[in-house]
Amino acid sequence: MSNYAIDPGLAAGNRKPLAGYQATHFQWSVADGVATITLNRPERKNPLTFESYAELRDLFHNLKWASDVQAVVLVGAGGNFCSGGDVHEIIGPLVALKAPELLMFTRMTGELVKMMRACPQPIIAAVDGVCAGAGAIMAMASDMRLGTARSKTAFLFNRVGLAGCDMGACAFLPRIIGQGRASELLYTGRSLGGEEGERWGFFNRLCEPDAVLAEAQKLAADLAAGPAFANGITKTMLHQEWAMTIEQAIEAEAQAQAICMLTEDFSRAYHAFVAKQKPVFKGD
């Protein structure tokens, strides 16, 4: 097990605070229920390495059992989000590998997206500057995206001789911006500007570059103050219902909502309404 893995005892369902987690390949902080992950290699526009891929995968997996994180913000340092896989530390070595090892790598990168979608906390990407390759995928896999007018998002896999179907892009991207627009980006690898990205629905909204992180953290704080268990159910259903018929989705939502009605937060909301007060949710 890697030296940055979190206690495997969490798999037994033991909830545990993660504020004290010491990240190795990025910055990690937790404040008032909001975790901020900062990709921090600004001199190279924050590229990923084999190690940072794996650490991010493990961290998002273990967020399932975090007792002190209700929302996550993902951001890059130095005016850029993420330039994708490091050309020298990832792309170069991949050229020399055989098919079995290459499949191990592509499965590992896909696991990062799976873990981002499986963790119950909403993830907000704060995107400024370059957002390319695997960086574009991480923004895509987030629940919401705040951008800037100067952001440049590129699913540039075909530019390096690869297919656009990387880490779930052919499944996720059409659901965000539509089949035709996703096809254009995945076939051409061209850059999507911030204003165009907002018009297309890739970005929820645009912010000033010096405010995008603060805006993302404010949105995350608003979500963290809400009913955390119910928010987790919303995220689960948004993801799972992709593969359901309308009838299956309606039944699944009936069951999910009935479970949420058993929570203390639901009771708190009712009693606060009766008392003409604002409910204070606790996630139980």
LINHUPE-V561554 format. One record per residue. N is the residue number from 1. RES is the residue in one small letter. SS is DSSP state (A for helix, B for strand, O for the rest). PHI is phi in radians with two decimals (none if undefined). D_CENTER is the distance of its C-alpha to the mean C-alpha in Angstrom with 1 decimal. Layout:
# LINHUPE-V561554
n: {N	N}
res: {RES	RES}
ss: {SS	SS}
phi: {PHI	PHI}
d_center: {D_CENTER	D_CENTER}
This chain:
# LINHUPE-V561554
n: {1	2	3	4	5	6	7	8	9	10	11	12	13	14	15	16	17	18	19	20	21	22	23	24	25	26	27	28	29	30	31	32	33	34	35	36	37	38	39	40	41	42	43	44	45	46	47	48	49	50	51	52	53	54	55	56	57	58	59	60	61	62	63	64	65	66	67	68	69	70	71	72	73	74	75	76	77	78	79	80	81	82	83	84	85	86	87	88	89	90	91	92	93	94	95	96	97	98	99	100	101	102	103	104	105	106	107	108	109	110	111	112	113	114	115	116	117	118	119	120	121	122	123	124	125	126	127	128	129	130	131	132	133	134	135	136	137	138	139	140	141	142	143	144	145	146	147	148	149	150	151	152	153	154	155	156	157	158	159	160	161	162	163	164	165	166	167	168	169	170	171	172	173	174	175	176	177	178	179	180	181	182	183	184	185	186	187	188	189	190	191	192	193	194	195	196	197	198	199	200	201	202	203	204	205	206	207	208	209	210	211	212	213	214	215	216	217	218	219	220	221	222	223	224	225	226	227	228	229	230	231	232	233	234	235	236	237	238	239	240	241	242	243	244	245	246	247	248	249	250	251	252	253	254	255	256	257	258	259	260	261	262	263	264	265	266	267	268	269	270	271	272	273	274	275	276	277	278	279	280	281	282	283	284}
res: {m	s	n	y	a	i	d	p	g	l	a	a	g	n	r	k	p	l	a	g	y	q	a	t	h	f	q	w	s	v	a	d	g	v	a	t	i	t	l	n	r	p	e	r	k	n	p	l	t	f	e	s	y	a	e	l	r	d	l	f	h	n	l	k	w	a	s	d	v	q	a	v	v	l	v	g	a	g	g	n	f	c	s	g	g	d	v	h	e	i	i	g	p	l	v	a	l	k	a	p	e	l	l	m	f	t	r	m	t	g	e	l	v	k	m	m	r	a	c	p	q	p	i	i	a	a	v	d	g	v	c	a	g	a	g	a	i	m	a	m	a	s	d	m	r	l	g	t	a	r	s	k	t	a	f	l	f	n	r	v	g	l	a	g	c	d	m	g	a	c	a	f	l	p	r	i	i	g	q	g	r	a	s	e	l	l	y	t	g	r	s	l	g	g	e	e	g	e	r	w	g	f	f	n	r	l	c	e	p	d	a	v	l	a	e	a	q	k	l	a	a	d	l	a	a	g	p	a	f	a	n	g	i	t	k	t	m	l	h	q	e	w	a	m	t	i	e	q	a	i	e	a	e	a	q	a	q	a	i	c	m	l	t	e	d	f	s	r	a	y	h	a	f	v	a	k	q	k	p	v	f	k	g	d}
ss: {O	O	O	O	O	O	O	A	A	A	A	A	O	O	O	B	O	O	O	O	O	O	O	O	O	O	B	B	B	B	B	O	O	B	B	B	B	B	B	O	O	A	A	A	O	O	O	B	O	A	A	A	A	A	A	A	A	A	A	A	A	A	A	A	A	B	O	O	O	O	B	B	B	B	B	B	O	O	O	O	O	B	O	O	B	O	A	A	A	A	A	A	A	A	A	O	O	O	A	A	A	A	A	A	A	A	A	A	A	A	A	A	A	A	A	A	A	A	O	O	O	B	B	B	B	B	O	O	O	B	B	B	O	A	A	A	A	A	A	A	A	O	O	B	B	B	B	B	O	O	O	B	B	B	O	O	A	A	A	A	O	O	O	O	O	O	O	O	A	A	A	A	A	A	A	A	A	O	A	A	A	A	A	A	A	A	A	A	O	O	B	B	B	A	A	A	A	A	A	A	O	O	O	O	B	B	B	O	O	O	O	A	A	A	A	A	A	A	A	A	A	A	A	A	O	O	O	A	A	A	A	A	A	A	A	A	A	A	A	A	A	A	A	O	O	A	A	A	A	A	A	A	A	A	A	A	A	A	A	A	O	O	O	A	A	A	A	A	A	A	A	A	A	A	O	O	O	O	O	O	O	O	O	O}
phi: {none	-1.14	-1.30	-1.87	-1.20	-1.56	-0.69	-1.15	-1.08	-1.06	-1.08	-1.41	1.67	-1.42	-1.19	-2.63	-1.20	-1.99	-1.02	-1.55	-1.09	-1.80	-1.30	-1.80	-2.01	-2.85	-1.67	-2.42	-2.57	-2.33	-2.54	0.93	1.46	-1.92	-1.67	-2.08	-1.82	-2.00	-1.25	-2.25	-2.26	-1.07	-1.15	-2.09	1.08	1.04	-1.28	-1.62	-2.07	-0.94	-1.23	-1.23	-0.93	-1.16	-1.20	-1.08	-0.99	-1.16	-1.17	-1.09	-1.09	-1.38	-1.11	-0.98	-1.93	-1.26	-1.61	-2.15	-2.17	-1.94	-2.74	-2.27	-1.97	-2.03	-2.54	-1.95	-1.55	1.30	1.47	-2.38	-1.45	-2.88	-1.57	1.70	-1.24	-1.04	-1.03	-1.49	-1.60	-2.12	-1.08	-0.99	-1.08	-1.10	-1.04	-1.58	-1.52	-1.59	-0.97	-1.05	-1.24	-1.11	-1.17	-1.05	-1.16	-1.15	-1.19	-1.14	-1.16	-1.11	-1.10	-1.05	-1.11	-1.02	-1.23	-1.10	-1.35	-1.49	-1.22	-1.31	-1.37	-1.08	-1.97	-2.02	-1.58	-1.77	-1.89	-2.29	1.13	-1.25	-2.45	-2.27	0.99	-1.11	-1.14	-1.10	-1.12	-1.13	-1.10	-1.04	-1.34	-1.27	-1.34	-2.50	-2.36	-1.85	-2.11	-2.28	-1.07	-1.63	-1.21	-2.32	-1.83	-2.43	-1.60	-1.63	-1.08	-1.21	-1.21	-1.93	1.44	-1.95	-1.33	-1.30	-1.48	-1.99	0.98	1.58	-1.06	-1.26	-1.61	-1.39	-1.06	-1.07	-1.29	-1.56	-2.10	1.76	-1.09	-1.13	-1.18	-1.09	-1.04	-1.03	-1.18	-1.36	-1.35	-1.69	1.24	-1.24	-1.44	-1.77	-1.24	-1.10	-1.16	-1.13	-1.08	-1.22	-1.08	-1.38	1.61	-1.20	-1.73	-1.15	-2.88	-1.82	-2.28	-1.20	-0.93	-1.41	-2.09	-1.13	-1.15	-1.09	-1.14	-1.13	-1.19	-1.15	-1.06	-1.10	-1.14	-1.09	-1.19	-1.12	-1.40	-1.51	-1.32	-1.05	-1.10	-1.14	-1.08	-1.11	-1.13	-1.02	-1.09	-1.06	-1.24	-0.99	-1.40	-1.19	-1.30	-0.98	-1.75	-1.89	-1.31	-1.02	-1.09	-1.13	-1.13	-1.09	-1.17	-1.09	-1.22	-1.08	-1.18	-1.09	-1.19	-1.08	-1.12	-1.09	-1.22	-1.50	-1.37	-1.17	-1.06	-1.12	-1.13	-1.06	-1.09	-1.12	-1.15	-1.17	-1.08	-1.07	-1.50	0.97	-2.15	-1.50	-1.21	-1.91	-1.44	-2.18	1.39	-2.07}
d_center: {23.8	22.2	23.2	19.7	19.1	19.0	22.0	22.2	24.1	21.0	21.1	24.2	22.3	23.2	20.9	20.7	19.6	17.3	18.4	20.8	18.5	19.6	17.1	18.9	17.0	15.0	15.5	14.4	15.8	16.0	18.1	19.0	16.1	13.4	11.8	11.3	10.2	12.4	13.0	16.7	18.9	20.0	23.2	21.4	18.6	16.2	16.3	15.0	17.6	18.3	18.0	14.7	13.1	14.7	14.1	10.3	10.8	13.3	11.6	8.7	11.7	13.8	11.7	13.3	16.5	15.8	18.5	17.6	13.9	13.2	10.2	7.8	8.0	7.0	10.3	13.0	16.6	19.7	18.9	16.6	12.8	13.2	16.1	14.8	16.8	19.7	22.8	25.1	23.2	21.5	23.0	26.6	26.6	25.1	28.2	30.4	28.8	30.1	28.4	27.8	26.0	24.0	22.9	21.9	19.6	18.0	17.5	15.9	13.4	12.7	12.3	9.2	7.6	9.7	8.7	5.0	6.9	9.8	9.0	10.7	9.1	7.5	4.5	6.4	6.6	10.4	11.8	15.4	17.7	16.9	13.6	14.9	14.7	11.9	10.6	10.7	9.0	5.8	6.3	7.4	4.9	3.0	6.0	8.0	9.1	12.1	14.3	17.8	20.8	20.9	17.5	17.9	15.4	16.9	16.2	19.3	19.8	23.2	24.5	24.7	26.2	23.3	22.2	19.4	18.1	15.7	12.8	13.0	13.5	16.7	15.3	12.2	13.6	16.9	15.4	13.8	16.8	19.5	21.2	23.6	21.2	18.7	21.9	23.0	20.0	19.8	23.6	24.3	21.4	22.3	20.4	19.0	20.2	18.6	21.2	21.2	17.4	17.9	20.9	19.1	16.4	13.5	13.4	14.1	16.5	17.8	18.7	21.2	19.9	21.2	19.6	16.0	14.7	17.1	16.2	12.5	13.8	16.4	14.3	12.3	15.8	17.1	14.6	15.3	19.0	18.7	19.3	16.5	17.8	18.1	14.6	13.5	16.0	14.9	11.3	13.3	15.9	13.8	12.6	16.0	18.2	17.4	20.1	22.5	25.6	26.1	28.5	26.1	23.3	25.9	27.1	23.7	22.9	26.4	25.8	22.5	24.0	27.1	25.2	23.6	27.2	28.1	26.0	27.6	25.2	26.7	30.2	29.4	28.4	31.7	33.8	32.3	33.0	36.6	37.1	35.7	33.1	29.3	27.6	26.1	23.4	23.0	20.5	23.4}
